[in-house]
């Protein structure tokens, strides 16, 4: 019975996350002046490699595209591109 209860709680938490998180991301993307494709191009100019993922997050007080790049030496870098200006606001 404990496993069924834990599974149900997990499903409820996942549903709540989908309700609260996905619309905020979708709204941020709709308000963006820079497209994912533009953000990818900007990020690759700073750090060459292969893009593995692009998401929108809040970093350093701004909504940014987080462009994950697999570098030629096998490492991974994140480039934060402001969704409004296209400015790179940081890397990680």
SEFIZA-3560 file (N, C-alpha, C; in Angstrom, 3 decimals):
REM SEFIZA-3560
<numar><xx>0.817</xx><yy>-1.193</yy><zz>0.000</zz><atom>N</atom></numar>
<numar><xx>0.000</xx><yy>0.000</yy><zz>0.000</zz><atom>CA</atom></numar>
<numar><xx>0.857</xx><yy>1.252</yy><zz>0.000</zz><atom>C</atom></numar>
<numar><xx>2.011</xx><yy>1.192</yy><zz>0.695</zz><atom>N</atom></numar>
<numar><xx>2.892</xx><yy>2.352</yy><zz>0.742</zz><atom>CA</atom></numar>
<numar><xx>3.375</xx><yy>2.728</yy><zz>-0.656</zz><atom>C</atom></numar>
<numar><xx>3.712</xx><yy>1.722</yy><zz>-1.472</zz><atom>N</atom></numar>
<numar><xx>4.200</xx><yy>1.991</yy><zz>-2.816</zz><atom>CA</atom></numar>
<numar><xx>3.135</xx><yy>2.654</yy><zz>-3.678</zz><atom>C</atom></numar>
<numar><xx>1.890</xx><yy>2.233</yy><zz>-3.542</zz><atom>N</atom></numar>
<numar><xx>0.802</xx><yy>2.832</yy><zz>-4.312</zz><atom>CA</atom></numar>
<numar><xx>0.604</xx><yy>4.284</yy><zz>-3.901</zz><atom>C</atom></numar>
<numar><xx>0.672</xx><yy>4.549</yy><zz>-2.597</zz><atom>N</atom></numar>
<numar><xx>0.523</xx><yy>5.918</yy><zz>-2.106</zz><atom>CA</atom></numar>
<numar><xx>1.669</xx><yy>6.784</yy><zz>-2.592</zz><atom>C</atom></numar>
<numar><xx>2.888</xx><yy>6.263</yy><zz>-2.540</zz><atom>N</atom></numar>
<numar><xx>4.053</xx><yy>7.015</yy><zz>-3.005</zz><atom>CA</atom></numar>
<numar><xx>3.956</xx><yy>7.298</yy><zz>-4.501</zz><atom>C</atom></numar>
<numar><xx>3.494</xx><yy>6.315</yy><zz>-5.260</zz><atom>N</atom></numar>
<numar><xx>3.339</xx><yy>6.502</yy><zz>-6.700</zz><atom>CA</atom></numar>
<numar><xx>2.283</xx><yy>7.561</yy><zz>-6.995</zz><atom>C</atom></numar>
<numar><xx>1.195</xx><yy>7.541</yy><zz>-6.239</zz><atom>N</atom></numar>
<numar><xx>0.132</xx><yy>8.519</yy><zz>-6.450</zz><atom>CA</atom></numar>
<numar><xx>0.637</xx><yy>9.924</yy><zz>-6.114</zz><atom>C</atom></numar>
<numar><xx>1.384</xx><yy>10.062</yy><zz>-5.015</zz><atom>N</atom></numar>
<numar><xx>1.942</xx><yy>11.359</yy><zz>-4.650</zz><atom>CA</atom></numar>
<numar><xx>2.889</xx><yy>11.842</yy><zz>-5.739</zz><atom>C</atom></numar>
<numar><xx>3.702</xx><yy>10.947</yy><zz>-6.268</zz><atom>N</atom></numar>
<numar><xx>4.627</xx><yy>11.309</yy><zz>-7.342</zz><atom>CA</atom></numar>
<numar><xx>3.887</xx><yy>11.814</yy><zz>-8.568</zz><atom>C</atom></numar>
<numar><xx>2.788</xx><yy>11.140</yy><zz>-8.913</zz><atom>N</atom></numar>
<numar><xx>1.994</xx><yy>11.552</yy><zz>-10.068</zz><atom>CA</atom></numar>
<numar><xx>1.351</xx><yy>12.916</yy><zz>-9.831</zz><atom>C</atom></numar>
<numar><xx>0.891</xx><yy>13.150</yy><zz>-8.628</zz><atom>N</atom></numar>
<numar><xx>0.283</xx><yy>14.446</yy><zz>-8.296</zz><atom>CA</atom></numar>
<numar><xx>1.331</xx><yy>15.552</yy><zz>-8.377</zz><atom>C</atom></numar>
<numar><xx>2.519</xx><yy>15.314</yy><zz>-7.811</zz><atom>N</atom></numar>
<numar><xx>3.582</xx><yy>16.318</yy><zz>-7.866</zz><atom>CA</atom></numar>
<numar><xx>3.983</xx><yy>16.602</yy><zz>-9.309</zz><atom>C</atom></numar>
<numar><xx>4.096</xx><yy>15.577</yy><zz>-10.128</zz><atom>N</atom></numar>
<numar><xx>4.460</xx><yy>15.762</yy><zz>-11.542</zz><atom>CA</atom></numar>
<numar><xx>3.395</xx><yy>16.582</yy><zz>-12.259</zz><atom>C</atom></numar>
<numar><xx>2.136</xx><yy>16.306</yy><zz>-11.967</zz><atom>N</atom></numar>
<numar><xx>1.045</xx><yy>17.063</yy><zz>-12.571</zz><atom>CA</atom></numar>
<numar><xx>1.068</xx><yy>18.524</yy><zz>-12.166</zz><atom>C</atom></numar>
<numar><xx>1.323</xx><yy>18.773</yy><zz>-10.891</zz><atom>N</atom></numar>
<numar><xx>1.399</xx><yy>20.157</yy><zz>-10.414</zz><atom>CA</atom></numar>
<numar><xx>2.575</xx><yy>20.894</yy><zz>-11.049</zz><atom>C</atom></numar>
<numar><xx>3.704</xx><yy>20.222</yy><zz>-11.171</zz><atom>N</atom></numar>
<numar><xx>4.852</xx><yy>20.840</yy><zz>-11.832</zz><atom>CA</atom></numar>
<numar><xx>4.519</xx><yy>21.194</yy><zz>-13.270</zz><atom>C</atom></numar>
<numar><xx>3.832</xx><yy>20.319</yy><zz>-13.952</zz><atom>N</atom></numar>
<numar><xx>3.447</xx><yy>20.582</yy><zz>-15.344</zz><atom>CA</atom></numar>
<numar><xx>2.514</xx><yy>21.780</yy><zz>-15.427</zz><atom>C</atom></numar>
<numar><xx>1.594</xx><yy>21.891</yy><zz>-14.495</zz><atom>N</atom></numar>
<numar><xx>0.650</xx><yy>23.011</yy><zz>-14.500</zz><atom>CA</atom></numar>
<numar><xx>1.361</xx><yy>24.332</yy><zz>-14.254</zz><atom>C</atom></numar>
<numar><xx>2.282</xx><yy>24.350</yy><zz>-13.283</zz><atom>N</atom></numar>
<numar><xx>2.907</xx><yy>25.610</yy><zz>-12.902</zz><atom>CA</atom></numar>
<numar><xx>4.146</xx><yy>25.945</yy><zz>-13.709</zz><atom>C</atom></numar>
<numar><xx>4.903</xx><yy>24.972</yy><zz>-14.141</zz><atom>N</atom></numar>
<numar><xx>6.180</xx><yy>25.240</yy><zz>-14.807</zz><atom>CA</atom></numar>
<numar><xx>6.031</xx><yy>25.424</yy><zz>-16.305</zz><atom>C</atom></numar>
<numar><xx>5.342</xx><yy>24.547</yy><zz>-16.976</zz><atom>N</atom></numar>
<numar><xx>5.260</xx><yy>24.585</yy><zz>-18.438</zz><atom>CA</atom></numar>
<numar><xx>4.625</xx><yy>25.876</yy><zz>-18.943</zz><atom>C</atom></numar>
<numar><xx>3.505</xx><yy>26.340</yy><zz>-18.387</zz><atom>N</atom></numar>
<numar><xx>2.943</xx><yy>27.585</yy><zz>-18.899</zz><atom>CA</atom></numar>
<numar><xx>3.892</xx><yy>28.776</yy><zz>-18.740</zz><atom>C</atom></numar>
<numar><xx>4.643</xx><yy>28.840</yy><zz>-17.651</zz><atom>N</atom></numar>
<numar><xx>5.582</xx><yy>29.945</yy><zz>-17.458</zz><atom>CA</atom></numar>
<numar><xx>6.653</xx><yy>29.914</yy><zz>-18.533</zz><atom>C</atom></numar>
<numar><xx>7.155</xx><yy>28.745</yy><zz>-18.859</zz><atom>N</atom></numar>
<numar><xx>8.154</xx><yy>28.619</yy><zz>-19.908</zz><atom>CA</atom></numar>
<numar><xx>7.556</xx><yy>28.980</yy><zz>-21.253</zz><atom>C</atom></numar>
<numar><xx>6.359</xx><yy>28.501</yy><zz>-21.522</zz><atom>N</atom></numar>
<numar><xx>5.699</xx><yy>28.799</yy><zz>-22.786</zz><atom>CA</atom></numar>
<numar><xx>5.428</xx><yy>30.298</yy><zz>-22.906</zz><atom>C</atom></numar>
<numar><xx>5.022</xx><yy>30.932</yy><zz>-21.803</zz><atom>N</atom></numar>
<numar><xx>4.770</xx><yy>32.372</yy><zz>-21.823</zz><atom>CA</atom></numar>
<numar><xx>6.064</xx><yy>33.134</yy><zz>-22.059</zz><atom>C</atom></numar>
<numar><xx>7.157</xx><yy>32.707</yy><zz>-21.433</zz><atom>N</atom></numar>
<numar><xx>8.451</xx><yy>33.364</yy><zz>-21.632</zz><atom>CA</atom></numar>
<numar><xx>8.892</xx><yy>33.228</yy><zz>-23.083</zz><atom>C</atom></numar>
<numar><xx>8.698</xx><yy>32.046</yy><zz>-23.642</zz><atom>N</atom></numar>
<numar><xx>9.095</xx><yy>31.833</yy><zz>-25.041</zz><atom>CA</atom></numar>
<numar><xx>8.247</xx><yy>32.687</yy><zz>-25.983</zz><atom>C</atom></numar>
<numar><xx>6.968</xx><yy>32.826</yy><zz>-25.697</zz><atom>N</atom></numar>
<numar><xx>6.091</xx><yy>33.638</yy><zz>-26.541</zz><atom>CA</atom></numar>
<numar><xx>6.476</xx><yy>35.113</yy><zz>-26.475</zz><atom>C</atom></numar>
<numar><xx>6.980</xx><yy>35.560</yy><zz>-25.321</zz><atom>N</atom></numar>
<numar><xx>7.363</xx><yy>36.962</yy><zz>-25.143</zz><atom>CA</atom></numar>
<numar><xx>8.780</xx><yy>37.247</yy><zz>-25.635</zz><atom>C</atom></numar>
<numar><xx>9.519</xx><yy>36.213</yy><zz>-25.964</zz><atom>N</atom></numar>
<numar><xx>10.919</xx><yy>36.378</yy><zz>-26.368</zz><atom>CA</atom></numar>
<numar><xx>11.025</xx><yy>37.125</yy><zz>-27.688</zz><atom>C</atom></numar>
<numar><xx>11.987</xx><yy>38.030</yy><zz>-27.755</zz><atom>N</atom></numar>
<numar><xx>12.271</xx><yy>38.744</yy><zz>-29.000</zz><atom>CA</atom></numar>
<numar><xx>13.322</xx><yy>38.000</yy><zz>-29.808</zz><atom>C</atom></numar>
<numar><xx>14.037</xx><yy>37.108</yy><zz>-29.150</zz><atom>N</atom></numar>
<numar><xx>15.076</xx><yy>36.297</yy><zz>-29.779</zz><atom>CA</atom></numar>
<numar><xx>14.558</xx><yy>34.868</yy><zz>-29.874</zz><atom>C</atom></numar>
<numar><xx>14.681</xx><yy>34.235</yy><zz>-31.030</zz><atom>N</atom></numar>
<numar><xx>14.229</xx><yy>32.849</yy><zz>-31.192</zz><atom>CA</atom></numar>
<numar><xx>15.277</xx><yy>31.879</yy><zz>-30.663</zz><atom>C</atom></numar>
<numar><xx>14.864</xx><yy>30.633</yy><zz>-30.476</zz><atom>N</atom></numar>
<numar><xx>15.815</xx><yy>29.592</yy><zz>-30.061</zz><atom>CA</atom></numar>
<numar><xx>16.931</xx><yy>29.458</yy><zz>-31.084</zz><atom>C</atom></numar>
<numar><xx>16.580</xx><yy>29.564</yy><zz>-32.355</zz><atom>N</atom></numar>
<numar><xx>17.577</xx><yy>29.431</yy><zz>-33.415</zz><atom>CA</atom></numar>
<numar><xx>18.590</xx><yy>30.567</yy><zz>-33.356</zz><atom>C</atom></numar>
<numar><xx>18.108</xx><yy>31.796</yy><zz>-33.109</zz><atom>N</atom></numar>
<numar><xx>19.023</xx><yy>32.932</yy><zz>-32.983</zz><atom>CA</atom></numar>
<numar><xx>19.920</xx><yy>32.770</yy><zz>-31.759</zz><atom>C</atom></numar>
<numar><xx>19.334</xx><yy>32.322</yy><zz>-30.644</zz><atom>N</atom></numar>
<numar><xx>20.116</xx><yy>32.118</yy><zz>-29.423</zz><atom>CA</atom></numar>
<numar><xx>21.183</xx><yy>31.056</yy><zz>-29.643</zz><atom>C</atom></numar>
<numar><xx>20.837</xx><yy>30.010</yy><zz>-30.375</zz><atom>N</atom></numar>
<numar><xx>21.797</xx><yy>28.946</yy><zz>-30.682</zz><atom>CA</atom></numar>
<numar><xx>22.958</xx><yy>29.498</yy><zz>-31.493</zz><atom>C</atom></numar>
<numar><xx>22.671</xx><yy>30.286</yy><zz>-32.501</zz><atom>N</atom></numar>
<numar><xx>23.717</xx><yy>30.873</yy><zz>-33.337</zz><atom>CA</atom></numar>
<numar><xx>24.632</xx><yy>31.779</yy><zz>-32.512</zz><atom>C</atom></numar>
<numar><xx>24.030</xx><yy>32.612</yy><zz>-31.665</zz><atom>N</atom></numar>
<numar><xx>24.797</xx><yy>33.518</yy><zz>-30.810</zz><atom>CA</atom></numar>
<numar><xx>25.711</xx><yy>32.723</yy><zz>-29.882</zz><atom>C</atom></numar>
<numar><xx>25.175</xx><yy>31.671</yy><zz>-29.267</zz><atom>N</atom></numar>
<numar><xx>25.952</xx><yy>30.857</yy><zz>-28.330</zz><atom>CA</atom></numar>
<numar><xx>27.115</xx><yy>30.162</yy><zz>-29.028</zz><atom>C</atom></numar>
<numar><xx>26.867</xx><yy>29.640</yy><zz>-30.231</zz><atom>N</atom></numar>
<numar><xx>27.920</xx><yy>28.932</yy><zz>-30.965</zz><atom>CA</atom></numar>
<numar><xx>29.028</xx><yy>29.868</yy><zz>-31.438</zz><atom>C</atom></numar>
<numar><xx>28.715</xx><yy>31.152</yy><zz>-31.608</zz><atom>N</atom></numar>
<numar><xx>29.764</xx><yy>32.116</yy><zz>-31.940</zz><atom>CA</atom></numar>
<numar><xx>30.719</xx><yy>32.293</yy><zz>-30.762</zz><atom>C</atom></numar>
<numar><xx>30.199</xx><yy>32.153</yy><zz>-29.547</zz><atom>N</atom></numar>
<numar><xx>31.025</xx><yy>32.291</yy><zz>-28.335</zz><atom>CA</atom></numar>
<numar><xx>31.771</xx><yy>30.999</yy><zz>-28.032</zz><atom>C</atom></numar>
<numar><xx>31.058</xx><yy>29.869</yy><zz>-28.092</zz><atom>N</atom></numar>
<numar><xx>31.662</xx><yy>28.569</yy><zz>-27.770</zz><atom>CA</atom></numar>
<numar><xx>31.290</xx><yy>27.588</yy><zz>-28.879</zz><atom>C</atom></numar>
<numar><xx>32.264</xx><yy>27.242</yy><zz>-29.723</zz><atom>N</atom></numar>
<numar><xx>31.987</xx><yy>26.288</yy><zz>-30.801</zz><atom>CA</atom></numar>
<numar><xx>31.712</xx><yy>24.885</yy><zz>-30.248</zz><atom>C</atom></numar>
<numar><xx>30.921</xx><yy>24.122</yy><zz>-30.968</zz><atom>N</atom></numar>
<numar><xx>30.625</xx><yy>22.751</yy><zz>-30.574</zz><atom>CA</atom></numar>
<numar><xx>29.287</xx><yy>22.327</yy><zz>-31.127</zz><atom>C</atom></numar>
<numar><xx>28.681</xx><yy>21.354</yy><zz>-30.462</zz><atom>N</atom></numar>
<numar><xx>27.379</xx><yy>20.815</yy><zz>-30.879</zz><atom>CA</atom></numar>
<numar><xx>26.352</xx><yy>21.121</yy><zz>-29.793</zz><atom>C</atom></numar>
<numar><xx>25.258</xx><yy>21.749</yy><zz>-30.190</zz><atom>N</atom></numar>
<numar><xx>24.199</xx><yy>22.080</yy><zz>-29.233</zz><atom>CA</atom></numar>
<numar><xx>23.427</xx><yy>20.812</yy><zz>-28.886</zz><atom>C</atom></numar>
<numar><xx>23.288</xx><yy>20.552</yy><zz>-27.583</zz><atom>N</atom></numar>
<numar><xx>22.579</xx><yy>19.359</yy><zz>-27.134</zz><atom>CA</atom></numar>
<numar><xx>21.203</xx><yy>19.675</yy><zz>-26.564</zz><atom>C</atom></numar>
<numar><xx>20.985</xx><yy>20.944</yy><zz>-26.138</zz><atom>N</atom></numar>
<numar><xx>19.683</xx><yy>21.308</yy><zz>-25.580</zz><atom>CA</atom></numar>
<numar><xx>19.576</xx><yy>22.822</yy><zz>-25.492</zz><atom>C</atom></numar>
<numar><xx>18.351</xx><yy>23.324</yy><zz>-25.615</zz><atom>N</atom></numar>
<numar><xx>18.076</xx><yy>24.749</yy><zz>-25.430</zz><atom>CA</atom></numar>
<numar><xx>16.804</xx><yy>24.858</yy><zz>-24.600</zz><atom>C</atom></numar>
<numar><xx>16.908</xx><yy>25.521</yy><zz>-23.449</zz><atom>N</atom></numar>
<numar><xx>15.753</xx><yy>25.711</yy><zz>-22.575</zz><atom>CA</atom></numar>
<numar><xx>15.700</xx><yy>27.167</yy><zz>-22.132</zz><atom>C</atom></numar>
<numar><xx>14.584</xx><yy>27.569</yy><zz>-21.560</zz><atom>N</atom></numar>
<numar><xx>14.462</xx><yy>28.899</yy><zz>-20.976</zz><atom>CA</atom></numar>
<numar><xx>14.457</xx><yy>28.755</yy><zz>-19.464</zz><atom>C</atom></numar>
<numar><xx>15.291</xx><yy>29.550</yy><zz>-18.813</zz><atom>N</atom></numar>
<numar><xx>15.366</xx><yy>29.580</yy><zz>-17.358</zz><atom>CA</atom></numar>
<numar><xx>15.561</xx><yy>31.020</yy><zz>-16.902</zz><atom>C</atom></numar>
<numar><xx>15.464</xx><yy>31.216</yy><zz>-15.607</zz><atom>N</atom></numar>
<numar><xx>15.732</xx><yy>32.520</yy><zz>-15.007</zz><atom>CA</atom></numar>
<numar><xx>17.142</xx><yy>32.466</yy><zz>-14.426</zz><atom>C</atom></numar>
<numar><xx>18.043</xx><yy>33.295</yy><zz>-14.939</zz><atom>N</atom></numar>
<numar><xx>19.426</xx><yy>33.339</yy><zz>-14.467</zz><atom>CA</atom></numar>
<numar><xx>19.844</xx><yy>34.793</yy><zz>-14.336</zz><atom>C</atom></numar>
<numar><xx>20.509</xx><yy>35.090</yy><zz>-13.246</zz><atom>N</atom></numar>
<numar><xx>21.060</xx><yy>36.432</yy><zz>-13.029</zz><atom>CA</atom></numar>
<numar><xx>20.002</xx><yy>37.523</yy><zz>-13.215</zz><atom>C</atom></numar>
<numar><xx>18.788</xx><yy>37.215</yy><zz>-12.762</zz><atom>N</atom></numar>
<numar><xx>17.698</xx><yy>38.180</yy><zz>-12.792</zz><atom>CA</atom></numar>
<numar><xx>17.028</xx><yy>38.375</yy><zz>-14.141</zz><atom>C</atom></numar>
<numar><xx>17.357</xx><yy>37.525</yy><zz>-15.115</zz><atom>N</atom></numar>
<numar><xx>16.783</xx><yy>37.667</yy><zz>-16.460</zz><atom>CA</atom></numar>
<numar><xx>16.291</xx><yy>36.325</yy><zz>-16.962</zz><atom>C</atom></numar>
<numar><xx>15.318</xx><yy>36.379</yy><zz>-17.869</zz><atom>N</atom></numar>
<numar><xx>14.922</xx><yy>35.165</yy><zz>-18.578</zz><atom>CA</atom></numar>
<numar><xx>15.923</xx><yy>34.963</yy><zz>-19.704</zz><atom>C</atom></numar>
<numar><xx>16.495</xx><yy>33.772</yy><zz>-19.743</zz><atom>N</atom></numar>
<numar><xx>17.537</xx><yy>33.487</yy><zz>-20.729</zz><atom>CA</atom></numar>
<numar><xx>17.299</xx><yy>32.132</yy><zz>-21.370</zz><atom>C</atom></numar>
<numar><xx>17.813</xx><yy>31.996</yy><zz>-22.589</zz><atom>N</atom></numar>
<numar><xx>17.950</xx><yy>30.669</yy><zz>-23.173</zz><atom>CA</atom></numar>
<numar><xx>19.219</xx><yy>30.080</yy><zz>-22.583</zz><atom>C</atom></numar>
<numar><xx>19.130</xx><yy>28.877</yy><zz>-22.082</zz><atom>N</atom></numar>
<numar><xx>20.309</xx><yy>28.142</yy><zz>-21.659</zz><atom>CA</atom></numar>
<numar><xx>20.643</xx><yy>27.204</yy><zz>-22.809</zz><atom>C</atom></numar>
<numar><xx>21.725</xx><yy>27.520</yy><zz>-23.507</zz><atom>N</atom></numar>
<numar><xx>22.150</xx><yy>26.726</yy><zz>-24.663</zz><atom>CA</atom></numar>
<numar><xx>23.265</xx><yy>25.814</yy><zz>-24.185</zz><atom>C</atom></numar>
<numar><xx>22.994</xx><yy>24.505</yy><zz>-24.144</zz><atom>N</atom></numar>
<numar><xx>23.997</xx><yy>23.526</yy><zz>-23.722</zz><atom>CA</atom></numar>
<numar><xx>24.795</xx><yy>23.103</yy><zz>-24.945</zz><atom>C</atom></numar>
<numar><xx>26.119</xx><yy>23.214</yy><zz>-24.822</zz><atom>N</atom></numar>
<numar><xx>26.995</xx><yy>22.913</yy><zz>-25.950</zz><atom>CA</atom></numar>
<numar><xx>28.007</xx><yy>21.847</yy><zz>-25.548</zz><atom>C</atom></numar>
<numar><xx>28.095</xx><yy>20.802</yy><zz>-26.363</zz><atom>N</atom></numar>
<numar><xx>29.135</xx><yy>19.781</yy><zz>-26.223</zz><atom>CA</atom></numar>
<numar><xx>30.352</xx><yy>20.312</yy><zz>-26.967</zz><atom>C</atom></numar>
<numar><xx>31.438</xx><yy>20.572</yy><zz>-26.249</zz><atom>N</atom></numar>
<numar><xx>32.619</xx><yy>21.155</yy><zz>-26.865</zz><atom>CA</atom></numar>
<numar><xx>33.457</xx><yy>20.080</yy><zz>-27.555</zz><atom>C</atom></numar>
<numar><xx>34.303</xx><yy>20.486</yy><zz>-28.518</zz><atom>N</atom></numar>
<numar><xx>35.121</xx><yy>19.508</yy><zz>-29.247</zz><atom>CA</atom></numar>
<numar><xx>36.030</xx><yy>18.664</yy><zz>-28.348</zz><atom>C</atom></numar>
<numar><xx>36.414</xx><yy>19.202</yy><zz>-27.182</zz><atom>N</atom></numar>
<numar><xx>37.282</xx><yy>18.436</yy><zz>-26.276</zz><atom>CA</atom></numar>
<numar><xx>36.506</xx><yy>17.487</yy><zz>-25.363</zz><atom>C</atom></numar>
<numar><xx>35.185</xx><yy>17.374</yy><zz>-25.600</zz><atom>N</atom></numar>
<numar><xx>34.374</xx><yy>16.436</yy><zz>-24.825</zz><atom>CA</atom></numar>
<numar><xx>33.717</xx><yy>17.052</yy><zz>-23.605</zz><atom>C</atom></numar>
<numar><xx>33.961</xx><yy>18.319</yy><zz>-23.339</zz><atom>N</atom></numar>
<numar><xx>33.336</xx><yy>18.988</yy><zz>-22.206</zz><atom>CA</atom></numar>
<numar><xx>31.959</xx><yy>19.502</yy><zz>-22.561</zz><atom>C</atom></numar>
<numar><xx>31.305</xx><yy>20.102</yy><zz>-21.576</zz><atom>N</atom></numar>
<numar><xx>29.999</xx><yy>20.700</yy><zz>-21.812</zz><atom>CA</atom></numar>
<numar><xx>29.982</xx><yy>22.091</yy><zz>-21.211</zz><atom>C</atom></numar>
<numar><xx>29.439</xx><yy>23.035</yy><zz>-21.957</zz><atom>N</atom></numar>
<numar><xx>29.313</xx><yy>24.412</yy><zz>-21.498</zz><atom>CA</atom></numar>
<numar><xx>27.875</xx><yy>24.864</yy><zz>-21.687</zz><atom>C</atom></numar>
<numar><xx>27.396</xx><yy>25.704</yy><zz>-20.785</zz><atom>N</atom></numar>
<numar><xx>26.101</xx><yy>26.348</yy><zz>-20.917</zz><atom>CA</atom></numar>
<numar><xx>26.343</xx><yy>27.817</yy><zz>-21.221</zz><atom>C</atom></numar>
<numar><xx>25.634</xx><yy>28.340</yy><zz>-22.202</zz><atom>N</atom></numar>
<numar><xx>25.712</xx><yy>29.755</yy><zz>-22.542</zz><atom>CA</atom></numar>
<numar><xx>24.338</xx><yy>30.347</yy><zz>-22.279</zz><atom>C</atom></numar>
<numar><xx>24.288</xx><yy>31.448</yy><zz>-21.520</zz><atom>N</atom></numar>
<numar><xx>23.033</xx><yy>32.095</yy><zz>-21.158</zz><atom>CA</atom></numar>
<numar><xx>22.815</xx><yy>33.294</yy><zz>-22.076</zz><atom>C</atom></numar>
<numar><xx>21.771</xx><yy>33.214</yy><zz>-22.915</zz><atom>N</atom></numar>
<numar><xx>21.465</xx><yy>34.250</yy><zz>-23.892</zz><atom>CA</atom></numar>
<numar><xx>20.148</xx><yy>34.920</yy><zz>-23.506</zz><atom>C</atom></numar>
<numar><xx>20.191</xx><yy>36.225</yy><zz>-23.247</zz><atom>N</atom></numar>
<numar><xx>19.005</xx><yy>36.995</yy><zz>-22.867</zz><atom>CA</atom></numar>
<numar><xx>17.938</xx><yy>36.863</yy><zz>-23.957</zz><atom>C</atom></numar>
<numar><xx>16.711</xx><yy>36.496</yy><zz>-23.574</zz><atom>N</atom></numar>
<numar><xx>15.653</xx><yy>36.262</yy><zz>-24.558</zz><atom>CA</atom></numar>
<numar><xx>15.128</xx><yy>37.554</yy><zz>-25.171</zz><atom>C</atom></numar>
<numar><xx>15.429</xx><yy>38.680</yy><zz>-24.571</zz><atom>N</atom></numar>
<numar><xx>14.960</xx><yy>39.959</yy><zz>-25.088</zz><atom>CA</atom></numar>
<numar><xx>15.994</xx><yy>40.641</yy><zz>-25.990</zz><atom>C</atom></numar>
<numar><xx>17.265</xx><yy>40.557</yy><zz>-25.614</zz><atom>N</atom></numar>
<numar><xx>18.296</xx><yy>41.331</yy><zz>-26.306</zz><atom>CA</atom></numar>
<numar><xx>19.245</xx><yy>40.496</yy><zz>-27.147</zz><atom>C</atom></numar>
<numar><xx>19.332</xx><yy>39.202</yy><zz>-26.838</zz><atom>N</atom></numar>
<numar><xx>20.306</xx><yy>38.348</yy><zz>-27.518</zz><atom>CA</atom></numar>
<numar><xx>21.701</xx><yy>38.471</yy><zz>-26.929</zz><atom>C</atom></numar>
<numar><xx>21.833</xx><yy>39.249</yy><zz>-25.873</zz><atom>N</atom></numar>
<numar><xx>23.126</xx><yy>39.430</yy><zz>-25.207</zz><atom>CA</atom></numar>
<numar><xx>23.482</xx><yy>38.183</yy><zz>-24.404</zz><atom>C</atom></numar>
<numar><xx>24.741</xx><yy>37.783</yy><zz>-24.462</zz><atom>N</atom></numar>
<numar><xx>25.208</xx><yy>36.693</yy><zz>-23.615</zz><atom>CA</atom></numar>
<numar><xx>25.423</xx><yy>37.275</yy><zz>-22.218</zz><atom>C</atom></numar>
<numar><xx>24.697</xx><yy>36.720</yy><zz>-21.252</zz><atom>N</atom></numar>
<numar><xx>24.796</xx><yy>37.236</yy><zz>-19.888</zz><atom>CA</atom></numar>
<numar><xx>25.663</xx><yy>36.358</yy><zz>-18.999</zz><atom>C</atom></numar>
<numar><xx>26.186</xx><yy>35.272</yy><zz>-19.550</zz><atom>N</atom></numar>
<numar><xx>27.099</xx><yy>34.442</yy><zz>-18.792</zz><atom>CA</atom></numar>
<numar><xx>27.258</xx><yy>33.066</yy><zz>-19.408</zz><atom>C</atom></numar>
<numar><xx>28.208</xx><yy>32.345</yy><zz>-18.846</zz><atom>N</atom></numar>
<numar><xx>28.442</xx><yy>30.954</yy><zz>-19.239</zz><atom>CA</atom></numar>
<numar><xx>28.692</xx><yy>30.149</yy><zz>-17.976</zz><atom>C</atom></numar>
<numar><xx>28.560</xx><yy>28.856</yy><zz>-18.117</zz><atom>N</atom></numar>
<numar><xx>28.791</xx><yy>27.974</yy><zz>-16.951</zz><atom>CA</atom></numar>
<numar><xx>29.419</xx><yy>26.699</yy><zz>-17.453</zz><atom>C</atom></numar>
//
